Amino acid sequence: MATGKSASCSTAEESSSKSQTRTNSKNNEMEIFFNRKWRVELLKPYHVRYCRHVLLSRLSSGYEEADTQRMTLLHFGITSMDILNSTESALKREERENIINWIYHLQIKEPADRSGFQGSSTFMFKSLSYVQNGGLPPAQLFSSHITMTYAALVSLLTLGDDLHRIDRKNILSGVAALQNSDGSFQASLGCSEKDMRFVYCAVCTCYMLNDFSHVNVPKLIEFIKSSFTFEGSFSSGYGVEGHAAYTFCAVASLFLMDRFEESFSENEMEHLRRWCLMRQEYGFSGRPNKAEDTCYSYWVVATLTLLDSVHMFHHPRNVEFLLGNQNPICGGIGKCDNEHVDPLHTFMGLAGLALVQYEGLNPINPMLTMSEKAVMHMRKLHLRWKGQEYC
């Protein structure tokens, strides 16, 4: 009987010890993950560290599928650091120069209709003739991609480069070669994919290089207008469901070309404004009956900013949503609470906070999706180029 009682007590003590361990573990977990501090303020040093990791460290195997899109990952990291006002403090001069050289390494200068930037060295070859004379893969892969060209130019301007190594004339010819007969743009020469994203990247590229003469602007505007939906948003093309990202791309493109007001009536603009405002719960969703997502706090708020309606939504709720998606351990921002962080949503979250003038962040330009500091640098280059022949 004594033995049984002793065993019973021992079991009870062991159970109590395990329970206490679980409680302590739970308390530690609560202390780390549910500390309200990281839900009410921006963890700037953590995000700087995360962005530096994106730029200079080897990413996890989960990013293998993005190997051909490294330029966009670079763009997210560089622009995030710029919004955090930490590009120069977090990156040594030599590191910034190495990044600039890597970007230029991916520039395709000839032939003109393939000029621009690739996303990585995966399909980078010495020349097109090398590919045509037996090199693999096939020749159509030796071509720029309009999104990578946009990302490269934004990154270079953000890093303060003077673009003297940019082949402006051929890049603009490469953009023109991507325009379809309906005014839209394909992603890359010979690519079947076309939608409003590539329209936006093409328009931004022309704007940054200060020349729209190579593209058919009237046809482009016609395509954008045809994508306006009955509910007051924009879609990827005619007859497709509206989406917040496509809506931003369409509206920003028209503003960059200074054609927005002449393209839509007051009633249509009010319809668009209402559709954007209806996307907010706490954060914003991309379309009706969809969950909130960090990236839409940029796409929708940027659109409202361009429509001079940024005062019409609930700022504190949106900021609370974005701060709640931070990772308080490794830094970065996820698409929503308890989701893994990634470079895209980190960039979009910071850009969304910059749009509402969150303290300590560099202001962001809602048309070009880069900091006003980088835009000022770009405009100085435009003045320098004025009256000059193409490089």
Residue pairs with C-beta under 8 A, 6 or more apart in sequence:
32 328
32 329
33 328
35 328
38 323
38 326
38 328
39 320
39 323
39 324
39 326
40 320
40 323
41 323
42 323
42 326
42 353
42 358
42 360
42 361
43 326
43 328
43 331
44 84
44 86
44 360
45 331
46 326
46 327
46 328
46 329
46 330
46 331
46 332
47 80
47 84
47 326
47 331
47 332
47 333
47 346
47 350
48 81
48 84
48 86
48 90
48 331
49 330
49 331
50 327
50 330
50 331
50 332
50 341
50 346
51 77
51 80
51 81
51 84
51 86
51 90
51 331
51 343
51 346
52 77
52 81
52 90
52 91
54 73
54 76
54 77
54 343
54 346
55 74
55 77
55 78
55 81
55 91
55 95
55 99
56 95
59 73
63 73
66 72
66 73
67 120
67 122
68 118
68 119
68 120
68 122
68 123
69 119
69 120
69 147
69 148
70 119
70 120
71 103
71 106
71 117
71 118
71 119
71 120
71 148
71 151
71 152
71 155
72 119
72 147
72 148
72 151
72 344
73 343
74 99
74 102
74 103
74 151
74 155
75 151
75 152
75 154
75 155
75 347
76 343
76 344
76 346
76 347
77 343
77 347
78 87
78 99
78 155
78 158
78 159
79 154
79 155
79 158
79 347
79 351
79 369
79 370
79 371
80 343
80 346
80 347
80 350
81 87
81 90
81 91
82 158
82 362
82 370
82 371
82 373
82 374
83 347
83 350
83 351
83 354
83 361
83 362
83 364
83 371
84 350
84 361
84 362
85 360
85 361
85 362
87 96
87 158
87 159
88 96
91 99
96 159
99 155
99 159
100 156
100 159
100 161
103 117
103 152
103 155
103 156
104 165
105 121
105 124
106 117
106 118
106 119
106 120
106 121
106 124
106 148
106 152
107 115
107 116
107 117
107 152
107 165
107 166
107 167
108 114
108 115
108 116
108 117
108 118
108 142
108 143
108 144
108 174
109 115
109 167
109 170
110 128
110 170
111 128
112 169
112 170
112 173
112 174
112 177
113 173
113 174
113 177
113 189
114 128
114 142
114 143
114 144
114 174
114 177
114 189
115 144
115 167
115 170
115 171
115 173
115 174
116 143
116 144
116 145
116 146
116 148
116 149
116 171
116 174
116 175
116 205
117 144
117 145
117 148
117 149
117 151
117 152
117 153
118 124
118 143
118 144
118 145
118 148
119 145
119 147
119 148
119 151
123 137
123 141
123 142
125 131
125 135
125 142
128 139
128 142
131 137
131 138
131 139
131 141
131 142
132 139
140 189
140 190
143 188
143 189
143 190
144 171
144 174
144 188
144 189
145 187
145 188
146 175
146 178
146 185
146 186
146 187
146 188
146 198
146 201
146 202
146 205
147 187
147 197
147 198
147 201
149 171
149 174
149 175
149 201
149 205
150 200
150 201
150 204
150 205
153 163
153 166
153 204
153 205
153 208
153 209
154 204
154 208
154 368
154 369
154 370
154 374
156 163
156 166
157 163
157 208
157 370
157 374
157 375
157 377
157 378
157 381
158 370
158 371
158 374
160 377
162 381
163 381
164 391
166 209
166 391
167 391
168 209
168 211
168 385
168 390
168 391
169 390
169 391
171 205
171 209
172 205
172 206
172 209
172 211
172 213
172 214
173 214
174 189
175 185
175 202
175 205
175 206
175 214
175 215
176 214
176 215
177 189
178 185
178 186
178 187
178 188
178 189
178 198
178 202
179 185
179 202
179 215
179 216
179 219
179 220
180 186
180 194
181 219
182 219
182 222
182 223
183 216
183 218
183 219
183 220
183 221
183 222
183 223
183 224
184 194
184 195
184 196
184 198
184 199
184 220
184 223
184 237
185 194
185 198
185 199
185 201
185 202
186 192
186 193
186 194
186 198
187 193
187 194
187 198
194 237
195 236
195 237
195 246
196 224
196 227
196 234
196 235
196 236
196 237
196 245
196 246
196 249
196 250
196 253
197 236
197 245
197 246
197 249
199 220
199 223
199 224
199 249
199 250
199 253
200 248
200 249
200 250
200 252
200 253
202 215
203 220
203 252
203 253
203 256
203 257
204 256
204 368
204 369
206 212
206 214
206 215
207 256
207 368
208 368
208 378
210 382
210 385
212 257
217 257
217 259
220 253
220 257
221 254
221 257
221 259
221 263
223 237
224 234
224 250
224 253
224 254
224 263
225 263
225 264
226 237
226 238
227 234
227 235
227 236
227 237
227 238
227 240
227 246
227 250
228 234
228 250
228 264
228 268
229 235
229 240
229 241
229 242
231 242
231 271
231 275
231 288
232 242
232 268
232 271
232 272
232 274
232 275
233 242
233 243
233 244
233 246
233 247
233 272
233 275
233 276
233 287
234 242
234 243
234 246
234 247
234 249
234 250
234 251
235 241
235 242
235 243
235 246
236 243
236 246
241 287
242 275
242 287
243 286
243 287
244 276
244 279
244 284
244 285
244 286
244 287
244 296
244 299
244 300
244 303
245 286
245 295
245 296
245 299
247 272
247 275
247 276
247 299
247 300
247 303
248 298
248 299
248 300
248 302
248 303
251 260
251 272
251 303
251 306
251 307
252 302
252 303
252 306
252 366
252 367
252 368
252 369
254 260
254 263
255 306
255 367
256 367
256 368
260 306
264 272
269 307
272 303
272 307
273 304
273 307
273 309
273 312
276 300
276 303
276 304
276 307
276 309
277 304
277 309
277 312
277 313
278 288
279 285
279 286
279 287
279 296
279 300
280 300
280 313
280 314
280 317
280 318
281 292
281 317
282 292
282 317
282 318
282 320
282 321
283 292
283 293
283 294
283 296
283 297
283 317
283 318
283 321
283 322
283 336
284 292
284 293
284 296
284 297
284 299
284 300
284 301
284 318
285 291
285 292
285 293
285 296
286 293
286 295
286 296
286 299
291 336
292 321
292 336
293 335
293 336
293 345
294 321
294 322
294 325
294 333
294 334
294 335
294 336
294 345
294 348
294 349
294 352
295 335
295 344
295 345
295 348
295 349
297 318
297 321
297 322
297 348
297 349
297 352
298 348
298 349
298 351
298 352
298 355
298 369
299 348
301 310
301 313
301 318
301 352
301 355
301 356
302 351
302 355
302 366
302 369
303 366
304 310
304 312
304 313
305 355
305 366
306 366
306 367
310 355
310 356
315 356
318 352
318 356
319 353
319 356
319 358
322 333
322 349
322 352
322 353
324 337
325 333
325 334
325 335
325 336
325 337
325 339
325 345
325 349
326 332
326 333
326 349
327 333
327 334
327 341
330 341
331 341
331 346
332 341
332 342
332 343
332 345
332 346
333 341
333 345
333 346
333 348
333 349
333 350
334 340
334 341
334 342
334 345
335 342
335 345
350 361
351 364
351 369
353 361
354 361
354 362
354 363
354 364
354 371
355 364
355 366
357 363
362 371
362 372
362 373
363 371
363 372
364 370
364 371
364 372
365 371
365 372
365 374
365 375
368 375
